[in-house]
């Protein structure tokens, strides 16, 4: 067995797929407009799948990754189930819905790189509720005091609240994220009280700070978010990704900025989830939050060199080579992790 600080990660969130469609013209798509375009050769995945994949790839067989979720009894569900199995994930709590399809997102992209997506709400993920999460209590008992809980979007807040409740009861490190819409709607304060590490992006940080990202600097938003979070849960650690602006993390009373690594990007989709994966892997291996965030930044940088939202080339060895090939400085703690000394 390894000397990891934690032995398993149990996570709840969306599992699904999607397509990318490149529109012709940069003007905003109108309500009744018809617009040409073409599908891109990119595979899309959801948060729970992305983070689970990278955590397993970075930590290896000594670490158990247990996603909790649902896919449809359809071709997409079969493919995702097969890919997760191939990655070494424990799929005991990934079930197939007999009535609803696998979650699907249609991502549209303008030529300038901006865009948005539309995601099905009547998917198998909507069947993941608190009762379904509670079926995994046996897993929490197995890793009492030695596990990480991951609660991410695309399943209900009630399901994620149950995951965090079980994690609290069994002494897990609790990692959570929320969408801007969930934050603005309220009702997450009890969940924040049961979160050790809040992993969000700049837009979500703005929702917590009640600041408009278009009228405030990233630094102002980060500082406002940190202050708002401290009022709700003074002990909570936080990581905030901001695309080309880099990322921030707060460990105790210290706020650190981690610059972005400049690499040739095929697609930035999924980079934030790759970043969170690196943090989780680093914390598991005993790194402090700042060093874990540097590992997250490196993981995110390599993730964008793939057109797909999971870069299946990523592991410790490939990350080390990637850092060298791109002249990315790596400190001793992160280097030790990449070389397998941790």
N, C-alpha and C positions, 0 to 999 in steps of 0.2 A: 504494500500500500504506500501511497505518497504521504508526504508531510504537509499536505494542504491544510489550511485553516478550516475549510469547509469540505464536505464530502459529496454534496449533492445540491442541485438547484431544482426546485419545483416551481413551475411557472404556469400562469393562466393568461390567455390572450387569444387574439385572432390567428387562425390558420387558414390561408387562402392563396389565391393566385390572381393574375390579372394580365392585361395587355397594354402596350404603349402605342399610341397613335399620334404620328407627327402631322400636325395641321399645315396647310399652305397659308401663308400670310400671318403677320404678327398682330393684326387688329383683333380685338376681343370678339369672340364668337357671339353672335346675336341670338336672341330668343327664337326667331323663326328662320334663321339663316341656314343654308346648305353650304357645306365647305368640303373641299377635297383634301386628301391626305393619304398617308400610307401607314400600315402597321410596321413597327420596328421589331427586329429580332432581339427582344429582351424578355427575360422571364421575371415576373414580379412575385414577391412573397410577402407575407404579413409579419408583423413585429415578433410574435412569439416564436415563429419558425426561424426567422433570421437570427435573433439573439441566441436561441437554443443551439442552432447549428454552429455558430462561431464559438460559443462557450465550450461546446464539446470538442471542437477541432483544436482549440488552444490548450485545453486541460487534459485531453486524452482519456484512455479507458479507465483510469483510476477514479475518475469523477463521473457521477451519474447525473444525467440531465433528464428531467421528467416533465415534459409538457402536458398540460391538461387542456383539452379542447375537442372540437368536433369538426369533421369534414362531411361532405355529402357522399352518398353511395353512387358516385359518378366517376367519369374518367379523370377529372381533375383531382378528386379526392384520392383515388387510387394512386395517381402519380405522386402527389404530395406525401402520402403515407410511405410509398416506396423510397422517396428521397430522404425522408426523416429516418427511416430504418437504416438506410445505407450510411447515414452520418453517425450512427451509433446511439441514437436517442432511445430512451426507454418509452415505448408507446403504449404502455398498459392503460393509460387514461386518455388516449386519443381514440375516440369512437366515431362511428359512421352513422349519420342521421339517415333514417329511411324515408323521411318526408321532405327535407329541405336540402337544397344544393350547397356545394362548397362556396364559401365566400368568394366573390369576384369583384375586382376593381378595374374600371376602364380609365386609364390615365391618358389625358390628352396633353400634347406638348406643342408650344409655338416654336417657330424657327429660332427665336432668340433665347430659348431654353426655359422660359417660364411655362406655367401650365397648371393643371389641377387634375382632380380625379373624381369619379363617381363610383360609389361602393354599394353593393347590394346590402339591404337591411334584413331581407327575408332569407338569410343564409343559415347554415348549420350552426354557425357561431352563436346565433340567437338562442339556441337551446342550452348553452352553457350557463347554468344558474347556480345559486348557492348550494342547492341540494346535490348537484353534480360535482361541485368542488369538494363537498364534504365526503364524498366517496373515497377521496385520496388521503383521508386522515391517517390511515395505516402507514403511508409513506412519510408523513411528518413524524410519526412515532419512531420510525426506523432511523431517522437522522436528527433526533432531538438534540438541540444545541450545536449541531454541526452542519446546518443547511442554510441555503439562501432561498428566499421566496421572491418570485418575480411576478408583479401584477401590472399588465400592460393592456392598452385599449383593444377594441374590437370584440370584446365580450362585455357583458353588463357590469355596471359599478357594483351591483349586489354580489355578483360572482367574485369580483376582485376583493370586495370587502370581506367575504368569507375566507378567501385565501390568506389575507393579511391577519384575520382573526386567528386562524389555525397557526400561522407563522409566529404570531405573538405568544400564543399558548405554548408553543414548542421551542421557543428560544432561537428562532431563525433570524438571520440578517434579512431585512425587508426592503426590497427595491421596488419602486412604483413609478409610473408615469401616467399622465392624464392629458386628454386633448384640450385645446383652448375652449371648445364648446362646453366640455364637462366642467372646467374650472369656472367659466362665466355663469353657468347654471347654478353653481353652488352645490352644497351637499357633500363635499369631499373632505370637510374638516376632520371628521372622525377618522377617515382613512389616513390623512396626513399625520395624525397623532400616532398612528401605528406604522409609520414609514421611517426607516433609518437612512435611506438614500433616495432622494427625489431626482429622477433623470428626465429632463425636459429640454425643449428647444427654446429659441429666443421668443417666438410668438407666444408660446405657452407661459414663458416667464413674464411677458407683458400682461397676459391675462391675470396672473397672480398679483402682479404689482399694480394692476389697473392703469397701465400706461399703454399708449398707442405706439407700436414699434415704428410707425412712419413719422412720428413727430419727436421721438426721443432717440438719443444715441444708444448703441448696445450697452455701453458702460452704465448709463443711467438706468436702463431696464434691469440689468443684472443686479445692480445695487438695490434697486427698489424691490426686486423679487426676493433677494436675500433677506432684506429687512422684514418683508411680509411673512416669509417662511419662519424666521426666527421668532416672530410673535406667536405663531401657531405651534411650533415645535422647536425650541431652542437647540436641541441636541441633533437635529436632523442635518445630515450632509446633503449637498446638492451638486449636481452637474448640469451645466447649461451649454448646449451646442448652438453655434451661430454661423454655420456655413463658412464662408471665406474669412469671417472675423475671428475664427478660432473657437475656443471654448473656455469656460470657466468652471472651477470647482471650489467648493468651500468645505474645508475640514476644520471643525471647531470654529474659531473666530477668524481664520485666515482664508482670504480669497485669492486663488491662483488663476492666472491666465495662461492658457496653453495655445501657442500659435498654430495655425493650420500649416500643413506641409504641402508645398506646391508640387503637384504631380500632374501628368496628363490624364484627364478624367474622361472616361467613356460615359459614365452616368453617375450623378450624385445621389440618386435614389437609394435609400437604405444605409447611407453613410452614418447617420445618427444612431441607428440601431447597432451597427458595427462598433461604433464608439462605446456604447453602453456595454456591449459584449466584452470589449477589452478591459473596461473598468471591473466588471464582475470577475473575469479571469485573473486580473491582477490582485484584487482583494482576496480572492480564494488562495492565491499563492503567497500571501503575506505581505504584499506591497502596501504602502500607505496610499491614501486617496490621490495625492498629487502624482505619484509615480504610476499608479493604475490609470490615471487620466492620460498620461503620456503614452501608455500602452494602447489606450482606447483611441487616441489621436492617430497613432501609427496604423492600427487596424482599420480605422475609417479611411485613411489615406489609401491603403492598398485596396480597400473594397471598391473605390470609385474607378479603379482601372479596369473593372469588368462592366459590361453593359447590363448585367443582371443584378438584382438586389441581393443575391448571395453570390459572393466570389468563392467558388469552391476550391480555389488554389491556396486559400489562406490557412496556414498553420504556423507553429513557432519557427520552423526552419525557413519557410518561405518569407515570413515577416523579417527575419534577420537578413536574408539576402536582399529583400526589397529595400530595407533601410540603407544597406551598403550601396546598392545600385543607384539610389536617388540621393546619396550624400545627406541622409537624415541623421542628425546626431541622436545617439541613444545612450542614456546614462547607465551607470553600473547596475542599478537594481533591475531595470528593464532588460538590460543585456543579460543578466543572470537568468531571468525568466526565459528569454528566447533561447538561450544555450542549454536549457534544461537543468540548470543547477538548483532550481527551486521546484 
